Amino acid sequence: MKKMMIVALLIGGAIMAAAIAATKPENPANNNPELLAIHMIAKHEGFRSTPYKCPGGKMTIGYGFTDEALVKKGTITRKEADRELGIRVRAELAFLRKQVSGLTPKQEAALVSFIYNVGQGAFLKSTLLKRVKEGNWKAAQQEMMRWVYANGKVMKGLVARRKSEAKYLG
């Protein structure tokens, strides 16, 4: 575990180290939905310091940030991206908690990762949200697995992300 923590510090700063540690079953931080969501998002989004076009066709930077102002900057440091990701995760968690309560930390983390990826508007209109509110976790997992397309094509990365998120719902 120490080796993993040192590597995480070298490649992603304190936020990433804490997030990676949070995924270890014996770590009490694994009950922290923010850290779990940060880890999940960073793992699936990856980090890029310069702008690129995502599979959905949007110009993107950092951990999947599509804000025009950030992209126009032309570059972002990992430290800046870590800070921005933390801010966004907290905002998505607050949004989620306004929609539904009584979730476990892992369920919150999975849904925050999902919302971060598809957007709040899409989540509000989704059958997934209906299933979550019903507490029908099996159906919620199935609904989540429907969100694997970009520009009409199944994306391997989205399939992997949804499997990871769905696992936390159950």
Secondary structure, 3 states (H helix, E strand, C coil): CHHHHHHHHHHHHHHHHHHHHHCCCCCHHHHCHHHHHHHHHHHHHCCEEEEEECCCCCEEEECCECCHHHHHHCCCCHHHHHHHHHHHHHHHHHHHHHHCCCCCHHHHHHHHHHHHHHCHHHHHHCHHHHHHHHCCHHHHHHHHCCCCEECCEECHHHHHHHHHHHHHHC
